[in-house]
Amino acid sequence: MPINLEQFAQQFSPECIQVCKVYDWTTNVVSLTQDITFTFPAGSLTGITVTQVNCSISLLECAEDGPRRDIECMVGDQTVTLQAVTLSKTIQVILEAIGTNAAGAQVTVLSNPVLITASEEVILCAPEGTTVCCNQTQNDFNICRVGAFTQTGDTITATVSLRICQSIVVTFEVILEVAARFCQPRPEIICEEECPVDVFPPQCPTIFPVM
């Protein structure tokens, strides 16, 4: 359907807005395997035979670590100047211990959180002045698995393998001129309760009365 430019100009006028322009957007994976010692609340594992352990992870912080450096890269058939950015991630890991107590009942105990850090370099379009931020994506790709483990009192040392997918975005605030019009609040909605009206139950005219 063709746009009526004259009608468009009558409905909209130039407006300035301040928004975050996206300079780059990509995904990146943190993957590592590490032996971690988890502590549990005092006495929480006493008398419990641990038969299974699970773990859960969450990305608490992702921040730049150190200055960016320019790097020449071939993208297609062109040479472009990009930036190598070092990102430091803080990851929280919690261990879930499942076992049976002296009475034979199944119990589940959660460990105190353990913080681990990982650092890596990613190539981005991130010129000076832009902001780089990353967040954990919420999907089935993120995993935390436990291999061998040993228990000593209220601690469990386990081999943990984790993988977290991150969404990395480079932004800069800009002011744009756009064709727009100001919004107005909608009218108030007034709901008036009405007295119920007696209604006959639904009938079955296909069977009664017989015509």
C-alpha positions in Angstrom: 0.0 0.0 0.0 1.6 3.3 -1.1 2.2 5.9 1.7 0.5 9.3 1.3 3.4 11.6 2.2 1.1 14.6 2.5 -1.1 12.9 5.0 1.9 11.5 6.8 3.4 15.0 7.2 0.1 16.3 8.6 0.0 13.6 11.3 3.6 13.6 12.3 6.2 16.3 13.1 10.0 16.2 13.7 10.8 15.3 17.3 14.1 14.7 19.0 14.6 11.6 21.2 17.5 10.3 23.2 18.1 6.6 22.8 20.9 4.0 23.1 22.3 3.2 19.7 23.5 -0.4 19.4 27.1 -0.5 18.0 27.5 -4.3 18.3 25.6 -7.3 19.6 26.9 -10.8 19.9 26.8 -13.9 22.1 29.7 -15.5 23.9 30.1 -18.7 26.0 31.9 -19.2 29.3 32.8 -22.8 29.6 35.1 -24.3 32.4 35.7 -27.3 34.6 36.9 -26.7 38.1 37.3 -28.5 41.5 35.3 -26.5 44.0 34.9 -27.0 47.8 31.4 -26.2 49.0 30.6 -25.5 52.7 27.2 -26.2 54.1 25.5 -24.8 57.2 27.0 -26.2 60.4 25.6 -29.6 61.2 23.3 -29.7 58.2 25.1 -32.8 56.7 25.5 -34.6 60.1 24.1 -38.2 59.9 23.2 -37.8 56.2 24.5 -40.2 53.5 24.8 -38.1 50.4 23.9 -40.1 47.3 23.5 -37.4 44.7 24.7 -33.8 44.1 23.5 -31.2 41.6 24.5 -27.6 41.0 23.0 -24.3 39.8 24.7 -21.3 38.4 24.0 -17.6 37.8 26.1 -14.8 36.3 26.3 -12.1 39.0 28.6 -9.6 37.3 30.2 -9.0 33.9 32.5 -6.0 33.7 35.4 -4.7 31.6 38.8 -5.6 32.9 41.7 -3.4 31.6 41.9 -1.1 28.6 40.6 -1.9 25.1 43.0 -2.3 22.3 42.4 -1.8 18.5 42.8 -4.8 16.3 42.7 -5.1 12.5 40.3 -7.8 11.3 39.2 -9.1 7.9 35.4 -9.2 7.7 34.4 -10.5 4.4 36.7 -8.8 1.9 37.2 -5.7 4.0 39.7 -4.7 6.7 38.0 -3.1 9.6 39.3 -1.8 12.9 37.7 -3.4 15.9 38.4 -3.6 19.6 39.6 -6.4 21.8 37.8 -6.1 25.1 38.6 -8.1 28.2 35.5 -9.1 30.2 35.7 -10.4 33.8 32.8 -12.5 34.9 31.7 -13.4 38.5 29.7 -16.6 38.6 27.8 -17.9 41.6 27.6 -21.7 42.1 25.3 -23.5 44.6 25.5 -27.2 45.3 22.5 -29.3 46.1 23.2 -32.4 48.2 20.5 -35.2 48.2 20.7 -38.1 50.6 19.1 -40.0 53.4 19.2 -39.3 57.1 19.4 -41.8 60.0 15.6 -42.4 59.9 15.9 -43.3 56.2 14.0 -40.2 55.0 15.3 -38.4 51.9 16.6 -34.9 52.6 18.0 -32.1 50.4 20.5 -29.5 51.7 21.8 -26.5 49.8 25.4 -25.3 50.2 26.5 -21.7 50.8 27.1 -19.9 47.5 30.6 -20.1 46.0 31.9 -17.3 43.8 34.3 -18.0 40.9 35.7 -15.6 38.4 36.6 -16.1 34.7 38.2 -13.6 32.3 38.2 -13.7 28.5 38.8 -11.4 25.5 36.1 -10.8 22.9 36.4 -8.9 19.6 33.7 -6.1 19.3 32.9 -2.9 17.5 33.5 -0.9 20.7 35.1 2.5 19.9 36.1 4.8 22.7 33.1 6.2 24.6 30.8 3.2 24.1 29.6 1.0 26.9 30.0 -2.8 26.9 27.6 -4.9 29.0 26.8 -8.5 29.1 24.0 -10.6 30.7 23.3 -14.3 31.0 20.8 -15.6 28.5 18.0 -17.7 30.0 17.8 -20.9 28.0 18.5 -24.6 28.1 22.1 -24.0 26.8 23.2 -22.9 30.3 24.3 -26.0 32.2 26.0 -27.0 35.5 27.1 -30.6 36.0 28.8 -32.3 38.9 31.3 -35.2 38.4 33.2 -36.9 41.2 32.7 -35.6 44.7 33.9 -36.3 48.2 32.3 -35.4 51.6 34.3 -34.3 54.7 32.1 -33.2 57.5 30.1 -30.2 56.4 32.0 -29.7 53.2 31.8 -31.4 49.8 34.5 -31.0 47.2 33.2 -31.6 43.7 34.3 -31.4 40.1 32.0 -28.9 38.5 31.6 -28.3 34.8 29.6 -25.2 33.8 28.6 -23.4 30.6 26.9 -20.0 30.4 25.8 -18.2 27.3 26.0 -14.4 27.5 24.5 -11.7 25.4 27.1 -8.9 24.9 25.9 -5.5 23.7 27.8 -2.3 22.9 25.8 0.9 23.2 26.1 4.7 23.1 23.5 7.3 23.9 22.6 9.4 20.8 19.9 12.0 20.0 17.9 11.3 16.9 15.4 13.3 15.0 12.3 11.2 14.1 8.9 11.8 12.6 6.5 11.2 15.4 3.6 12.6 17.4 3.1 12.8 21.2 1.0 10.2 22.9 -2.0 11.1 25.0 -3.4 9.2 27.9 -6.4 7.0 27.1 -9.8 7.9 28.6 -10.6 6.5 32.0 -12.5 3.2 32.0 -15.5 3.2 34.2 -17.1 -0.2 35.0 -20.6 0.1 36.4 -21.9 -3.0 38.0 -25.4 -3.9 37.0 -28.0 -5.9 38.8 -28.2 -9.4 37.3 -31.2 -10.1 35.1 -33.0 -13.5 35.4 -32.2 -15.6 32.4 -33.8 -18.9 31.6 -31.5 -21.9 31.4 -30.5 -22.8 27.8 -33.0 -24.9 26.0 -32.6 -27.9 23.6 -34.9 -26.9 20.7 -33.6 -29.7 18.5 -35.3 -32.3 20.7 -38.0 -30.4 22.5 -40.7 -29.3 21.9 -41.3 -31.5 18.9 -42.5 -29.5 16.0 
